[in-house]
């Protein structure tokens, strides 16, 4: 009877891996929205729509990454979301921080793939 929990755990991991693989493209699209916002912020041309799109993408990443066993990624996405929500101007001071968080978030996501 001790085999059942092991089998269930293995099935759960296989299911999570399948869902990860299936949704990886969507995760990449969300990262791209944040990258686009960073690029525009760094260039001094971040518009409100791009900022809102990136904030929404970060929110969605924060919600899903913990499910896939990436709590650090979830925390970083939350930081990005909160910072973008506060960011009402094209602040050049915020760009290096956003770049740092984004680079780390991309690495965390890539490590699971």
Buried (B, 14 or more C-beta within 10 A) or exposed (E): EEEEEEEEEEEEEEEBEEEBEEEBEEBBEBBEBBBBBBBBBBEEEBEEEBBBBBBBBBBBBBEBBBEBEBEEBBBBBBBBBBBBEEBEEBBEEBBEEBBEBBEBBBEBBEEBE
